């Protein structure tokens, strides 16, 4: 998607500030509104490892509520006890690093090297995490998930599906 002044303004409203390093709108909503943006890996001469940024206010609020309720800790406990989830998250981080690397233009690669940051992004996965078995922020995971499905995003989707089924089960049947 071409970044127009209108897109920049829409993203600024969603962020509550002017966007820095905005390169693309990676995911749009039904009316074409930005849901996930893609950010440059070098912003104001500093490495920026978070490639995708969730900007949809409803999703951000929903995830805020889950994080405030301790969901990161609950998910982390599941990951800590499950070698398959750990492996899957490691794969997600490595895929994220490769995807981020695929967006690096030669001039940006050279600038990272000139600034001494050539290795700064190599070992930083989703949300800039260096420990590939840790969950730091559900927003970064879910924003990335909407672009390319990942383990933590699937865990969130599963949770929301279970919550929706639970709500439906609670709806009384009205006899006519």
C-alpha positions in Angstrom: 0.0 0.0 0.0 1.3 3.5 -0.8 1.8 5.6 2.2 -0.2 8.7 1.5 -0.6 11.8 3.8 -4.2 10.4 4.6 -2.7 7.1 5.7 -0.1 8.9 7.8 -2.9 11.0 9.4 -5.1 7.9 10.1 -2.1 6.1 11.8 -1.3 9.2 13.8 -4.8 9.3 15.1 -4.6 5.7 16.0 -1.3 6.0 17.7 -2.0 9.4 19.3 1.2 10.7 17.8 3.0 11.1 14.5 4.2 7.7 13.3 7.9 7.1 13.1 9.4 4.8 10.5 6.0 4.0 8.9 6.7 1.9 5.8 3.4 0.2 5.0 0.0 -0.8 6.3 0.4 -4.5 6.5 -3.2 -5.4 7.4 -6.4 -3.3 6.8 -9.9 -3.6 8.2 -13.1 -4.0 6.3 -13.3 -0.3 5.4 -9.6 -0.1 4.5 -8.6 1.3 7.9 -5.1 0.4 9.2 -5.1 -2.6 11.6 -1.3 -3.5 11.5 1.4 -1.2 10.3 4.9 -2.2 9.2 7.7 -0.1 10.7 11.3 0.4 9.4 14.1 -1.5 11.1 16.1 1.7 11.4 14.3 4.7 12.9 16.1 7.9 13.5 19.4 6.0 13.2 18.5 3.5 15.9 17.6 -0.2 15.3 13.9 -0.9 15.7 13.3 -4.7 15.9 9.4 -4.5 16.1 8.5 -4.9 12.5 4.7 -5.0 12.9 2.7 -2.7 15.1 -0.9 -3.4 16.0 -2.9 -0.1 15.7 -6.5 -1.3 15.7 -8.0 0.4 18.8 -10.6 -2.4 19.5 -8.0 -5.2 19.3 -5.5 -3.1 21.3 -8.1 -2.6 24.1 -9.1 -6.2 24.1 -5.5 -7.3 24.4 -4.9 -4.6 27.1 -7.6 -6.1 29.2 -6.2 -9.6 28.8 -2.7 -8.5 29.7 -4.1 -6.6 32.8 -5.8 -9.8 33.8 -2.5 -11.8 33.8 -2.8 -13.6 30.5 0.9 -13.2 29.6 1.8 -15.0 32.8 -0.8 -17.8 32.1 0.4 -18.2 28.5 4.1 -18.2 29.7 3.3 -21.0 32.2 1.9 -23.1 29.4 4.9 -22.4 27.2 7.3 -23.2 30.1 5.7 -26.6 30.5 5.5 -27.5 26.8 8.6 -28.2 24.7 6.4 -28.2 21.5 5.2 -24.7 22.2 8.8 -23.6 23.0 10.0 -25.0 19.7 7.1 -23.5 17.8 7.8 -20.0 19.3 11.5 -20.3 18.4 10.4 -21.1 14.8 8.1 -18.0 14.9 11.0 -15.8 16.1 13.3 -17.1 13.4 10.7 -16.6 10.7 10.0 -13.1 12.0 13.8 -12.3 11.8 14.0 -13.6 8.3 10.9 -11.6 7.2 12.3 -8.4 8.8 15.6 -9.1 7.1 13.8 -9.4 3.7 12.5 -5.9 4.0 16.0 -4.4 4.7 17.1 -2.3 1.7 20.8 -2.3 0.9 21.2 1.3 2.0 19.6 0.5 5.4 21.8 -2.5 5.8 24.9 -0.3 5.1 23.6 2.4 7.5 23.1 -0.3 10.3 26.7 -1.5 9.7 28.1 2.1 9.6 26.4 2.8 13.0 27.7 -0.4 14.5 24.3 -2.1 14.6 24.8 -4.8 12.0 24.1 -7.5 14.6 21.4 -5.6 16.5 18.5 -7.2 14.7 20.0 -10.6 14.0 19.0 -12.1 17.4 15.9 -10.1 18.2 12.6 -11.7 17.4 9.0 -10.7 17.8 8.8 -7.5 19.8 12.6 -7.3 20.1 12.8 -10.4 22.3 16.1 -12.1 22.6 14.9 -15.1 24.6 12.8 -17.0 22.1 10.8 -18.9 24.8 9.5 -15.7 26.4 6.3 -13.7 25.8 6.7 -10.0 26.6 3.8 -8.3 24.8 0.7 -9.8 23.3 0.1 -6.8 21.1 3.4 -7.4 19.1 2.7 -11.1 18.8 -0.9 -10.5 17.6 0.1 -7.8 15.2 2.7 -10.2 13.7 0.1 -13.0 13.7 -2.3 -11.1 11.6 0.4 -10.8 9.0 1.9 -14.3 9.3 0.2 -16.7 11.8 2.3 -17.5 14.9 2.0 -19.6 18.1 1.0 -16.9 20.6 -1.5 -15.4 18.1 -3.0 -18.8 17.7 -3.2 -19.1 21.5 -5.1 -15.8 21.6 -7.4 -16.9 18.7 -8.2 -20.1 20.6 -8.9 -18.3 23.8 -11.3 -15.9 22.0 -13.1 -18.9 20.3 -13.5 -20.6 23.7 -14.9 -17.3 25.2 -17.3 -16.9 22.3 -18.6 -20.5 22.7 -19.0 -19.9 26.4 -21.0 -16.8 25.9 -23.2 -18.6 23.4 -23.8 -21.4 25.8 -25.0 -18.8 28.4 -27.6 -17.3 26.1 -31.0 -18.5 27.2 -33.2 -20.2 24.6 -36.5 -18.4 24.3 -39.5 -20.7 23.7 -42.1 -19.4 21.3 
